[in-house]
Amino acid sequence: MQKRSNRSTSQRSEPSRGGNSRKPSRPANGRNSQRGPSMEVRGPKSSGSFTPDQKKNSDVKEIQKRFPRLVAGHHAVVEAIKKVSSGDAVLWLSRTWESSKDLRELEKEANSKKIQIEIKPDEALKAAYPGNQGACLFVKTGPKWELSNVGDEKYQTLLILDGVEDPHNLGAILRTSWLLGVSAVVIPQDRAVGLTPTVHKVACGGAEYVPVVTVPNLAQFNEEAKKIGFWVFGLSHKAEKEIHQVKFPERMIWVLGAEDSGMRVTTERVCDELVKLPQLEKSASFNVSNAAAMALFETARQKSSS
């Protein structure tokens, strides 16, 4: 394995409405003599009660106090139900669930796991997540992972996302990570999308198998990982070697930067080596989820042939 380098890199720039209190007078023909600001504008009644929409939003907030993780999308909910225990989740189903084969299967699976089921109007499900497909699963927690618990497992691949903010990208990366054996995806506390319902939906169940770990400092995390045998590879167009020219170690970390600006310089400095993907057009770059898929595929290919 090549010797770790201590090189440094130069930094890259990185309501009520007003109105007349009296009704306007009308001429004998029943029409207003003039139009415009004289018309009375009625605002919402200040009775202190919820409007229907406010009540639905309140219901969502209330259940998320106990079950903060919202999983949406049929495939994502199916995989989440497989992983949760009774008492750790609540399933909301549309009132029309019996007319859908997919929703009937969800109801059957949830009942087999003794998961609480609540039948809700479509408006309530829409308030939780507009693209709900007739079901929303509220879950207490997700899969956990800690660097200190790596143990003696020989092969370990981690993925660090330095500033990925698009939920569709994170969802696609989690799906690929699940299929290609990633132990955990690590994200920073700032400049990063978390486990939103859209992430769950795009991941199609990947979020139930690949923990998403939030850390306060990526550079510090990398240094701690190196102490237990991890090598850190940053995916960057500035690299000299292409991915197929590098022999990857048993324990490794891939670092990918943000969609627009790439890795922060503090993260790049702790990489043992920068690697690039082959491409014919040099003036553009791969989407981060596609880049992650190619990097993880090559990693898995090498490990399977070793």
Solvent accessible surface area in square Angstrom, and as a share of the most:
residue,aa,sasa,rsa
1,M,120,0.54
2,Q,64,0.28
3,K,184,0.78
4,R,75,0.27
5,S,51,0.33
6,N,155,0.79
7,R,88,0.32
8,S,91,0.59
9,T,25,0.14
10,S,98,0.63
11,Q,132,0.58
12,R,68,0.25
13,S,109,0.70
14,E,107,0.48
15,P,168,1.06
16,S,99,0.64
17,R,189,0.69
18,G,67,0.65
19,G,53,0.51
20,N,75,0.39
21,S,109,0.70
22,R,200,0.73
23,K,151,0.64
24,P,37,0.24
25,S,101,0.65
26,R,152,0.56
27,P,54,0.34
28,A,117,0.90
29,N,114,0.59
30,G,41,0.39
31,R,179,0.65
32,N,40,0.20
33,S,98,0.63
34,Q,118,0.52
35,R,218,0.80
36,G,39,0.38
37,P,134,0.84
38,S,25,0.16
39,M,85,0.38
40,E,51,0.23
41,V,66,0.38
42,R,178,0.65
43,G,39,0.38
44,P,104,0.65
45,K,187,0.79
46,S,118,0.76
47,S,83,0.53
48,G,82,0.79
49,S,84,0.54
50,F,129,0.54
51,T,64,0.37
52,P,99,0.62
53,D,99,0.51
54,Q,92,0.41
55,K,100,0.43
56,K,35,0.15
57,N,68,0.35
58,S,37,0.24
59,D,43,0.22
60,V,13,0.08
61,K,142,0.60
62,E,95,0.42
63,I,7,0.04
64,Q,53,0.24
65,K,153,0.65
66,R,135,0.49
67,F,12,0.05
68,P,78,0.49
69,R,24,0.09
70,L,10,0.05
71,V,0,0.00
72,A,0,0.00
73,G,3,0.03
74,H,33,0.15
75,H,116,0.52
76,A,2,0.01
77,V,0,0.00
78,V,41,0.23
79,E,24,0.11
80,A,0,0.00
81,I,0,0.00
82,K,108,0.46
83,K,107,0.45
84,V,14,0.08
85,S,64,0.41
86,S,63,0.41
87,G,46,0.44
88,D,53,0.27
89,A,2,0.01
90,V,1,0.01
91,L,0,0.00
92,W,4,0.01
93,L,0,0.00
94,S,4,0.02
95,R,164,0.60
96,T,84,0.49
97,W,44,0.15
98,E,116,0.52
99,S,96,0.62
100,S,34,0.22
101,K,135,0.57
102,D,68,0.35
103,L,13,0.06
104,R,107,0.39
105,E,85,0.38
106,L,2,0.01
107,E,35,0.16
108,K,151,0.64
109,E,66,0.30
110,A,0,0.00
111,N,82,0.42
112,S,76,0.49
113,K,60,0.25
114,K,156,0.66
115,I,6,0.03
116,Q,97,0.43
117,I,43,0.22
118,E,47,0.21
119,I,81,0.41
120,K,40,0.17
121,P,34,0.21
122,D,80,0.41
123,E,98,0.44
124,A,5,0.04
125,L,1,0.00
126,K,129,0.55
127,A,38,0.29
128,A,15,0.11
129,Y,33,0.13
130,P,99,0.62
131,G,28,0.27
132,N,16,0.08
133,Q,109,0.49
134,G,12,0.12
135,A,3,0.02
136,C,0,0.00
137,L,0,0.00
138,F,0,0.00
139,V,3,0.01
140,K,87,0.37
141,T,82,0.48
142,G,21,0.20
143,P,43,0.27
144,K,159,0.67
145,W,43,0.15
146,E,103,0.46
147,L,28,0.14
148,S,97,0.63
149,N,112,0.57
150,V,12,0.07
151,G,51,0.49
152,D,146,0.76
153,E,103,0.46
154,K,115,0.49
155,Y,80,0.30
156,Q,9,0.04
157,T,10,0.06
158,L,0,0.00
159,L,0,0.00
160,I,0,0.00
161,L,1,0.00
162,D,0,0.00
163,G,0,0.00
164,V,4,0.02
165,E,98,0.44
166,D,54,0.28
167,P,36,0.23
168,H,106,0.47
169,N,11,0.06
170,L,1,0.01
171,G,0,0.00
172,A,34,0.27
173,I,0,0.00
174,L,0,0.00
175,R,114,0.42
176,T,27,0.16
177,S,0,0.00
178,W,77,0.27
179,L,124,0.61
180,L,54,0.27
181,G,56,0.54
182,V,9,0.05
183,S,27,0.18
184,A,0,0.00
185,V,0,0.00
186,V,0,0.00
187,I,10,0.05
188,P,4,0.03
189,Q,123,0.55
190,D,74,0.39
191,R,76,0.28
192,A,31,0.24
193,V,19,0.11
194,G,31,0.30
195,L,56,0.28
196,T,48,0.28
197,P,30,0.19
198,T,26,0.15
199,V,0,0.00
200,H,1,0.01
201,K,61,0.26
202,V,42,0.24
203,A,0,0.00
204,C,27,0.16
205,G,1,0.01
206,G,0,0.00
207,A,2,0.02
208,E,5,0.02
209,Y,76,0.29
210,V,2,0.01
211,P,11,0.07
212,V,31,0.18
213,V,28,0.16
214,T,72,0.42
215,V,17,0.10
216,P,104,0.66
217,N,72,0.37
218,L,9,0.04
219,A,24,0.18
220,Q,111,0.50
221,F,19,0.08
222,N,0,0.00
223,E,73,0.33
224,E,73,0.33
225,A,0,0.00
226,K,36,0.15
227,K,149,0.63
228,I,69,0.35
229,G,38,0.37
230,F,0,0.00
231,W,40,0.14
232,V,0,0.00
233,F,0,0.00
234,G,0,0.00
235,L,24,0.12
236,S,15,0.09
237,H,148,0.66
238,K,85,0.36
239,A,8,0.07
240,E,165,0.74
241,K,92,0.39
242,E,40,0.18
243,I,12,0.06
244,H,109,0.49
245,Q,106,0.47
246,V,9,0.05
247,K,133,0.57
248,F,13,0.05
249,P,24,0.15
250,E,76,0.34
251,R,39,0.14
252,M,0,0.00
253,I,0,0.00
254,W,0,0.00
255,V,0,0.00
256,L,3,0.02
257,G,11,0.10
258,A,9,0.07
259,E,76,0.34
260,D,127,0.66
261,S,30,0.19
262,G,26,0.25
263,M,8,0.04
264,R,47,0.17
265,V,10,0.06
266,T,78,0.45
267,T,3,0.02
268,E,2,0.01
269,R,109,0.40
270,V,20,0.11
271,C,2,0.01
272,D,7,0.04
273,E,27,0.12
274,L,22,0.11
275,V,0,0.00
276,K,55,0.23
277,L,18,0.09
278,P,66,0.41
279,Q,51,0.23
280,L,185,0.92
281,E,103,0.46
282,K,151,0.64
283,S,103,0.67
284,A,63,0.49
285,S,99,0.64
286,F,80,0.33
287,N,70,0.36
288,V,14,0.08
289,S,16,0.10
290,N,82,0.42
291,A,10,0.08
292,A,0,0.00
293,A,34,0.26
294,M,73,0.33
295,A,0,0.00
296,L,3,0.01
297,F,122,0.51
298,E,18,0.08
299,T,3,0.01
300,A,29,0.23
301,R,114,0.42
302,Q,13,0.06
303,K,40,0.17
304,S,95,0.61
305,S,84,0.54
306,S,91,0.59
